[in-house]
Amino acid sequence: MFDSLSEEIQLLLLIIGIAILFIIVLWNSGRNKKKLYHRKNRDFRKNYLNKKKE
């Protein structure tokens, strides 16, 4: 697929792809931290038991 492109372009596309994946992972982990931080009391056991009762 990329055989028609020069080696420099292939390397550049690889670096850009890895950078995009890295940014997506950072964004997702930040989003997950934000979700966990804003829970009630941040206590897994209490939250689990409360959800189980409901």
C-alpha positions in Angstrom: 0.0 0.0 0.0 2.8 2.4 1.0 5.3 1.0 -1.5 4.8 3.8 -3.9 5.8 6.4 -1.3 9.4 7.3 -0.5 11.0 6.0 2.7 11.1 9.5 4.2 7.3 10.0 3.6 6.6 6.5 5.1 8.7 7.4 8.2 6.9 10.8 8.5 3.5 9.1 8.3 4.5 6.6 10.9 5.7 9.3 13.3 2.5 11.3 12.8 0.4 8.1 13.3 2.1 7.3 16.6 1.8 10.9 17.7 -2.0 10.9 17.0 -2.4 7.6 18.9 -0.4 9.1 21.9 -2.6 12.2 22.0 -5.8 10.0 21.9 -4.5 7.9 24.8 -3.6 11.0 26.9 -7.0 12.5 26.2 -8.8 9.3 27.2 -6.8 8.8 30.4 -7.5 12.4 31.4 -11.2 11.9 30.7 -11.2 8.7 32.8 -9.4 10.5 35.7 -11.9 13.3 35.6 -14.8 10.8 35.8 -13.3 9.0 38.7 -12.3 12.1 40.6 -15.8 13.6 40.6 -17.5 10.5 42.0 -19.2 10.6 45.4 -16.6 10.1 48.1 -14.3 8.4 45.6 -14.8 5.1 47.6 -15.3 2.1 45.3 -16.8 -0.2 47.8 -19.5 2.3 49.0 -20.3 3.3 45.4 -20.6 -0.3 44.4 -22.9 -1.2 47.2 -25.1 1.8 46.6 -25.4 0.9 42.9 -26.1 -2.7 43.9 -29.0 -1.6 46.2 -30.5 0.5 43.4 
